[in-house]
Amino acid sequence: MSPSGSATCTASVSAWPLDPTTGSPSCWARSRLPAISATTSLASSDIATVYYVGLLRFIGCASYAHETSQVFADDNAMRAALAPVDFKYPLEGVKRAAKLGRGPLGRVRAAAKLMTKGERLGDGLQRTDCEVMIRGATRMGMPTAVARGLGDVHERWDGNGKPRKLAGEAIELSARILVVAHEAELHARLGGRTAACAMIERGAGGWFDPTIARCFVDHADELLAAIDAPSVWDAVLDAEPSPPVRITDARIEEIARVFAELTDLKCTFTLGHSLGVAELATAAAQRAGLTDNDVASVRLAGLLHDVGRLSVPTGIWNKPGPLTRSEWERVRLHAYHAERVLAQTPLLAAVAQIAGTHHERLDGTGYHRGAAAAQITMPARLLAAADTYHALCEDRPHRGALAAEAAAGELQRMAKSGALDRDAVRAVCEAAGHRVKKRTGGWPAGLSDREVEVLRLLARGQSEKQIAKALFISPGTVHTHVVHIYEKIEVSTRAGAALFAMEHDLLRS
């Protein structure tokens, strides 16, 4: 965050899930792009273009996931397997594709798929990738030169690339530099400096601009040193050319929405999901009386809560039947990945915990932590209810969409069973346009879910400060709850409150 309260563009656009070709956050591998640019004596504006093209290179990584998964169920593994391949030598691609299969027959089938469908698949992926990257960068307000560079990242120096078959210097300089940097970094991870230099030298004049290829080979030690930096994240931030691109707080939501829509491209049935959840959670948060800051955090968390979905193969999301144990474990971790991605930047740190908790349940049956009720804040409870309702109203591979009333009924059933917060469910249902009856058979004396949580801790002798720490709320808020509890149950002491709790069997979670 800058002193003025705005954030550098790096902090915003680099909060993106794993690069499907390296397993690292997509921007990290590009931290030495400015160094390559500097060795070719580029103008500062050109160096800046290279830097931002490098940061945004994989924002379209989910754009062709649905089509890819129809051929290779693990679209992430397919991209990783084929990323190092120069398709001037197609046999290399066949050999790497074969590794995607299980057992001898599976390897033969995987290789056959690439031989029969690879050209069409690659053409569609590259065209779609470029189109989505250009639109995404433009909507983020990036300079036109950055969008042009992103549109050329699949072109080849020899004219055999995609989507426009540009050749030589007709390809944007930023794209020519980026493709060398990307492949060099990837091959260095796979086989070290020697492998990286051999790959770049072999591709010079074919895949790569020969001048830039020679530049890399001549400075390989310096350029590859970034891979071993103690914190590649810090290296990326430090490498940003001056002056840094800045965004105002008012534009954070615009950029979050772009990432939300790019994330939703992962599966055809999630299109519009993130925005829908954000709008529903925002309306519910306002009904629940949250502060303006908390409402804003809930909205951002709603937009970005599913960025971790990109870490899971589309074939798993599209599976109509039960998941295997390993598949389910990968699904469970998507909430973890979302939290870790968002926590990388101070700009979104406050949102990370809310987003990472959207599959937790008050009864401890949720994921990825299996958190208990006391660990789940009200903003997170609202997001969980909004996400559940919106998902129930959507078609999914394993079931059809529920009617709105049925979805609301299911939400209320989950609240009654103790999985979702009753107040959060009420707020979400009302925000979705349902008339929710006053609770009957709920907590005695009209206590709310939060008041019951406070009562349980109060009855066991915890101070207001201890309760505040346990529930992640302020001591002042706890005091207000205690006053209301005493008024509702008509007692004035802790012992009296404890007796009430025992009489009504409220001490069990």
C-alpha positions in Angstrom: 0.0 0.0 0.0 1.4 3.4 -0.9 1.3 6.3 1.6 -1.6 7.8 -0.3 -3.7 4.7 0.3 -3.5 3.4 -3.3 -1.8 0.2 -4.3 0.7 -0.6 -7.0 -0.7 -2.6 -9.9 1.7 -5.4 -9.1 0.0 -6.1 -5.8 -3.3 -6.5 -7.5 -2.6 -8.3 -10.7 -0.1 -10.8 -9.4 -2.6 -12.3 -6.9 -3.3 -15.2 -9.3 -3.3 -18.9 -8.8 -0.6 -21.3 -9.9 1.0 -21.0 -13.3 -0.2 -24.2 -15.0 3.2 -24.7 -16.7 5.5 -24.2 -13.7 3.5 -24.8 -10.6 4.6 -21.3 -9.4 2.5 -18.1 -9.1 2.5 -16.9 -12.7 4.3 -13.6 -12.1 7.2 -15.0 -10.2 8.9 -16.7 -13.0 9.0 -13.5 -14.9 10.9 -11.5 -12.3 14.0 -11.1 -14.5 12.2 -9.9 -17.6 13.3 -6.3 -17.0 16.9 -7.5 -16.9 16.6 -9.2 -20.3 15.0 -6.0 -21.6 17.8 -3.9 -20.1 20.5 -5.9 -21.9 18.9 -5.1 -25.2 18.9 -1.3 -24.4 15.2 -0.8 -24.5 13.4 2.4 -23.7 11.9 2.5 -20.2 8.4 2.4 -21.6 9.2 -0.8 -23.5 10.7 -2.4 -20.3 7.5 -1.5 -18.4 5.4 -3.2 -21.2 7.5 -6.3 -20.9 7.1 -6.4 -17.1 3.3 -6.1 -17.2 2.9 -8.6 -20.1 4.9 -11.0 -18.0 2.7 -10.5 -14.9 -0.5 -11.0 -16.9 0.7 -13.8 -19.2 -1.5 -16.5 -17.5 -4.7 -14.6 -16.8 -6.3 -16.6 -19.6 -5.2 -20.0 -18.2 -8.8 -21.1 -17.6 -10.2 -19.8 -20.8 -10.0 -23.1 -22.7 -10.2 -25.4 -19.7 -13.6 -26.9 -20.7 -12.6 -27.8 -24.2 -9.2 -29.1 -23.1 -10.8 -31.3 -20.4 -12.9 -33.0 -23.1 -9.6 -34.5 -24.4 -7.4 -34.5 -21.4 -9.4 -34.6 -18.1 -6.5 -33.0 -16.2 -6.2 -29.8 -18.2 -3.6 -28.5 -15.7 -1.3 -31.5 -16.2 -1.7 -31.3 -20.0 -0.5 -27.6 -20.0 2.4 -28.4 -17.7 3.4 -31.4 -19.8 3.4 -29.7 -23.1 4.7 -26.2 -22.1 8.4 -27.1 -22.7 7.7 -28.5 -26.1 8.8 -26.9 -29.4 6.3 -28.3 -31.8 8.8 -28.0 -34.6 9.7 -31.4 -33.1 6.2 -33.0 -32.7 7.6 -36.4 -31.4 8.7 -34.6 -28.3 5.1 -33.5 -27.6 3.9 -37.1 -28.2 6.4 -38.4 -25.7 5.4 -35.9 -23.1 1.7 -36.4 -23.7 2.1 -40.1 -23.2 3.2 -39.5 -19.6 -0.4 -38.2 -18.9 -1.7 -41.7 -19.2 -1.8 -44.4 -16.5 -0.3 -47.7 -17.4 0.9 -48.8 -20.8 -2.5 -48.6 -22.4 -3.2 -45.3 -20.9 0.0 -43.9 -22.2 -0.7 -45.1 -25.7 -4.2 -43.5 -25.6 -2.8 -40.2 -24.3 -0.2 -40.1 -27.1 -2.9 -41.0 -29.7 -5.1 -38.2 -28.5 -2.3 -35.7 -29.0 -1.5 -37.0 -32.5 -5.2 -37.0 -33.6 -6.5 -33.9 -31.8 -3.5 -32.0 -30.7 -3.3 -29.5 -33.6 -7.0 -28.5 -33.3 -6.7 -28.4 -29.5 -3.6 -26.3 -29.6 -5.1 -23.9 -32.2 -8.2 -23.4 -30.1 -6.3 -23.0 -26.8 -3.9 -20.4 -28.2 -6.5 -18.3 -30.0 -8.8 -18.3 -26.9 -5.9 -17.6 -24.5 -4.9 -14.5 -26.5 -8.4 -13.2 -26.9 -9.1 -13.5 -23.2 -5.8 -12.0 -22.1 -6.4 -9.0 -24.3 -9.9 -8.4 -23.0 -8.8 -8.9 -19.4 -5.8 -6.6 -19.6 -7.9 -3.9 -21.4 -10.6 -4.1 -18.7 -8.0 -3.7 -16.0 -6.9 -0.5 -17.7 -3.5 -1.6 -18.8 -1.8 0.3 -21.7 -2.6 -0.8 -25.3 1.0 -2.0 -25.7 0.5 -4.5 -23.0 -2.7 -5.9 -24.6 -0.9 -6.1 -28.0 2.0 -8.0 -26.4 -0.4 -10.5 -24.7 -2.0 -11.1 -28.1 1.3 -12.2 -29.6 2.7 -14.6 -26.9 1.9 -17.6 -29.0 3.4 -16.3 -32.2 6.8 -17.7 -33.5 9.7 -16.0 -35.1 9.5 -18.3 -38.1 5.8 -17.5 -38.7 4.3 -20.8 -37.6 2.7 -19.6 -34.4 -0.8 -18.6 -33.5 -3.3 -17.0 -33.9 -2.1 -14.7 -36.7 1.0 -16.5 -38.0 3.1 -13.3 -37.6 6.8 -13.6 -38.3 10.0 -11.8 -37.3 9.7 -8.2 -36.0 6.0 -8.1 -36.9 5.6 -9.8 -33.5 5.5 -7.4 -30.5 8.9 -7.1 -28.9 7.5 -7.7 -25.4 6.1 -11.1 -26.6 9.4 -12.0 -28.2 11.2 -11.3 -24.9 8.5 -13.1 -22.8 8.6 -16.4 -24.7 12.3 -16.6 -24.3 12.1 -15.8 -20.6 9.3 -18.2 -20.0 10.9 -21.2 -21.7 14.3 -20.5 -20.2 12.9 -20.4 -16.7 10.9 -23.5 -17.3 13.7 -25.5 -18.7 16.1 -24.3 -16.0 13.7 -25.7 -13.4 13.5 -29.0 -15.3 17.2 -29.5 -16.1 19.2 -26.6 -14.9 21.2 -23.9 -16.7 22.6 -26.2 -19.3 19.2 -27.4 -20.4 17.8 -23.8 -20.5 20.6 -22.6 -22.7 20.4 -25.6 -25.0 16.7 -25.1 -25.5 17.0 -21.4 -26.2 19.9 -22.0 -28.7 18.0 -24.7 -30.5 14.9 -22.5 -30.8 16.8 -19.4 -32.1 15.5 -18.4 -35.5 12.5 -20.8 -35.2 10.5 -20.3 -32.1 12.6 -17.4 -30.7 14.0 -14.1 -31.9 17.7 -15.0 -32.5 18.9 -11.7 -31.1 17.0 -12.1 -27.8 17.9 -15.8 -27.6 21.6 -14.9 -27.9 21.1 -12.2 -25.3 19.7 -14.7 -22.9 22.5 -17.3 -23.4 25.2 -14.6 -23.0 23.7 -13.5 -19.6 22.2 -16.8 -18.5 23.9 -16.8 -15.1 22.6 -13.4 -14.1 19.1 -13.9 -15.5 18.5 -17.3 -14.0 19.7 -16.2 -10.5 16.2 -14.9 -9.8 14.9 -18.4 -9.6 16.9 -18.9 -6.4 15.9 -15.7 -4.8 14.9 -16.1 -1.1 11.5 -14.5 -1.9 10.6 -14.4 -5.6 7.5 -12.4 -4.6 9.7 -9.6 -3.3 11.9 -9.9 -6.4 8.9 -9.3 -8.6 7.8 -6.3 -6.6 11.4 -4.9 -6.6 11.7 -5.4 -10.4 8.7 -3.2 -11.3 9.9 -0.3 -13.5 9.4 3.2 -12.2 7.1 4.9 -12.0 4.8 2.0 -10.8 1.3 1.8 -12.1 -1.1 2.7 -9.3 -4.7 2.1 -8.8 -7.1 3.8 -6.5 -9.1 2.0 -3.8 -12.2 2.8 -5.9 -10.9 0.6 -8.8 -10.0 -2.4 -6.7 -13.5 -3.8 -7.1 -13.3 -3.4 -10.9 -10.1 -5.4 -11.1 -11.5 -8.0 -8.6 -14.5 -8.5 -10.9 -12.2 -9.1 -13.9 -10.4 -11.9 -11.9 -13.7 -13.3 -10.8 -14.9 -13.6 -14.4 -11.6 -15.1 -15.5 -11.9 -17.7 -12.7 -15.5 -18.6 -13.6 -14.3 -19.6 -17.1 -12.8 -22.7 -15.5 -16.2 -24.5 -15.9 -19.2 -23.7 -18.0 -21.5 -24.2 -15.1 -19.7 -21.6 -13.0 -20.1 -18.7 -15.4 -21.4 -15.7 -13.4 -21.1 -17.6 -10.1 -18.6 -15.3 -8.4 -20.4 -12.1 -9.3 -23.7 -13.6 -8.3 -22.3 -14.7 -4.9 -20.8 -11.3 -4.3 -24.0 -9.5 -5.0 -26.1 -11.8 -2.8 -23.5 -11.7 0.0 -23.3 -7.9 -0.2 -27.1 -7.5 0.1 -27.2 -10.0 3.0 -24.4 -8.2 4.8 -26.3 -5.0 4.6 -29.4 -6.6 5.9 -27.4 -8.1 8.8 -26.2 -4.7 9.8 -22.5 -5.1 9.1 -20.3 -2.0 9.0 -19.5 -0.4 5.6 -16.0 -1.8 5.8 -17.2 -5.3 6.5 -19.8 -5.1 3.7 -17.0 -4.0 1.3 -14.8 -6.9 2.5 -17.7 -9.4 2.0 -18.2 -8.1 -1.6 -14.5 -8.5 -2.5 -14.4 -11.9 -0.9 -17.4 -12.9 -2.8 -15.8 -11.9 -6.1 -12.5 -13.7 -5.3 -13.6 -16.6 -3.2 -13.2 -19.2 -5.9 -9.8 -18.2 -7.4 -8.4 -21.4 -5.9 -10.7 -23.4 -8.3 -8.0 -23.0 -10.9 -5.7 -25.3 -9.0 -8.1 -28.3 -9.5 -8.3 -30.1 -12.9 -11.5 -29.3 -14.8 -12.2 -33.0 -15.2 -12.7 -33.3 -11.5 -15.2 -30.3 -11.4 -17.0 -31.8 -14.4 -17.3 -35.3 -12.9 -20.9 -36.4 -12.6 -20.3 -39.2 -10.2 -18.7 -39.5 -6.7 -15.2 -38.2 -6.4 -12.3 -40.5 -5.3 -10.5 -39.8 -2.1 -7.6 -38.1 -3.9 -10.0 -36.0 -6.1 -12.0 -34.9 -3.0 -8.7 -33.8 -1.3 -7.9 -31.6 -4.3 -11.3 -30.0 -4.1 -11.0 -29.4 -0.4 -7.8 -27.5 -1.0 -9.2 -25.0 -3.5 -10.4 -22.9 -0.5 -6.9 -23.0 0.9 -5.3 -21.9 -2.4 -7.8 -19.0 -2.6 -6.8 -17.8 0.9 -3.1 -18.1 0.2 -3.3 -16.3 -3.1 -5.2 -13.4 -1.6 -3.1 -13.2 1.5 0.0 -12.5 -0.6 -0.8 -8.8 -1.0 -1.7 -6.4 1.9 -4.3 -5.0 -0.4 -6.5 -8.2 0.0 -5.2 -9.6 3.3 -8.4 -8.7 5.1 -10.4 -10.5 2.5 -8.3 -13.6 2.4 -9.7 -15.1 5.6 -13.3 -14.6 4.6 -12.7 -16.1 1.2 -10.8 -19.0 2.6 -13.6 -19.9 5.0 -16.5 -20.0 2.5 -16.8 -23.8 2.8 -16.5 -24.0 6.6 -19.5 -25.1 8.6 -20.4 -24.2 12.2 -20.6 -27.8 13.2 -17.0 -28.4 12.1 -17.9 -30.5 9.0 -16.6 -28.0 6.5 -13.2 -27.5 4.8 -10.4 -26.7 4.4 -9.7 -26.4 8.2 -12.7 -28.1 9.6 -13.1 -24.9 11.7 -15.4 -24.7 14.7 -18.1 -22.0 15.0 -16.0 -19.8 17.2 -13.4 -19.4 14.4 -15.9 -18.4 11.7 -16.6 -14.6 11.6 -20.0 -13.2 10.7 -18.8 -12.0 7.3 -17.5 -15.5 6.5 -20.8 -17.0 7.7 -22.7 -14.7 5.3 -20.4 -15.6 2.4 -20.8 -19.3 3.1 -24.6 -19.0 3.1 -24.6 -16.9 -0.1 -22.2 -19.3 -1.9 -24.3 -22.3 -0.9 -27.6 -20.8 -2.0 -26.2 -19.6 -5.3 -24.6 -23.0 -6.0 -27.8 -24.8 -5.2 -29.6 -22.7 -7.8 -27.1 -23.6 -10.5 -26.8 -26.7 -12.7 -23.9 -28.9 -11.6 -22.6 -32.1 -13.3 -23.9 -34.3 -10.4 -27.3 -32.6 -10.1 -29.7 -30.2 -11.7 -30.4 -26.7 -10.3 -32.9 -26.4 -7.5 -35.8 -24.0 -7.7 -35.3 -20.9 -5.7 -37.7 -21.9 -3.0 -36.2 -25.4 -2.7 -32.7 -23.8 -2.4 -34.0 -21.5 0.4 -35.5 -24.5 2.1 -32.3 -26.5 1.9 -30.4 -23.5 3.4 -32.8 -23.3 6.3 -32.4 -27.1 6.9 -28.7 -26.6 7.1 -29.2 -23.8 9.6 -31.5 -25.9 11.7 -28.9 -28.8 11.7 -26.2 -26.4 12.9 -24.1 -26.3 9.7 -24.9 -22.7 8.7 -25.6 -19.6 10.8 -29.3 -19.0 11.2 -29.0 -15.2 11.1 -26.8 -15.5 8.0 -29.3 -17.8 6.3 -32.1 -15.5 7.1 -30.2 -12.5 5.7 -29.3 -14.4 2.5 -32.8 -15.7 1.9 -34.3 -12.3 2.4 -31.7 -10.8 0.1 -32.7 -13.4 -2.5 -36.3 -12.3 -2.3 -37.7 -15.0 0.0 -40.2 -14.2 2.8 -38.7 -15.8 5.8 -40.9 -16.5 8.8 -39.8 -15.6 12.2 -38.1 -18.6 13.7 -40.2 -21.0 15.7 -38.5 -23.6 17.8 -35.2 -21.7 17.6 -33.1 -20.6 20.5 -35.0 -19.9 23.7 -35.8 -16.4 24.8 -35.2 -15.2 21.2 -31.4 -15.5 21.5 -29.4 -15.2 18.2 -26.7 -17.6 17.1 -24.0 -15.2 18.1 -25.6 -14.6 21.5 -25.7 -18.3 22.2 -22.0 -18.6 21.4 -21.3 -15.7 23.8 -23.5 -17.3 26.4 -21.7 -20.6 26.2 -18.3 -19.0 26.9 -19.7 -16.6 29.5 -21.3 -19.5 31.4 -17.9 -21.3 31.5 -16.4 -18.2 33.2 -14.6 -16.5 30.4 -14.1 -12.8 30.6 -15.4 -10.4 28.0 -11.9 -10.0 26.7 -11.4 -13.8 26.4 -14.7 -14.1 24.7 -13.8 -11.4 22.2 -10.5 -13.1 21.4 -12.2 -16.5 20.9 -14.9 -15.1 18.6 -12.7 -12.6 16.8 -14.9 -9.7 17.8 -14.3 -6.6 19.9 -14.7 -6.5 23.7 -17.3 -3.7 23.2 -19.3 -6.0 20.9 -19.1 -8.8 23.5 -20.3 -6.4 26.2 -23.3 -5.4 24.1 -24.2 -9.1 23.5 -23.9 -9.8 27.3 -26.3 -7.0 28.1 -28.8 -8.3 25.6 -28.4 -11.8 26.8 -29.1 -10.8 30.4 -32.1 -8.8 29.3 -33.6 -11.7 27.2 -33.1 -14.5 29.7 -33.9 -12.2 32.7 -30.8 -12.8 34.8 -28.1 -10.5 36.1 -25.2 -12.8 36.9 -22.9 -15.3 35.3 -24.2 -18.1 37.5 -27.8 -17.2 36.5 -26.8 -17.3 32.8 -25.1 -20.7 33.4 -28.2 -22.2 34.9 -30.3 -20.9 32.0 -27.8 -22.5 29.6 -27.9 -25.8 31.4 -31.7 -25.8 31.7 -32.1 -25.3 28.0 -29.2 -27.6 27.0 -27.3 -24.8 25.3 -23.7 -25.7 26.4 -23.2 -28.2 23.6 -22.1 -26.9 20.2 
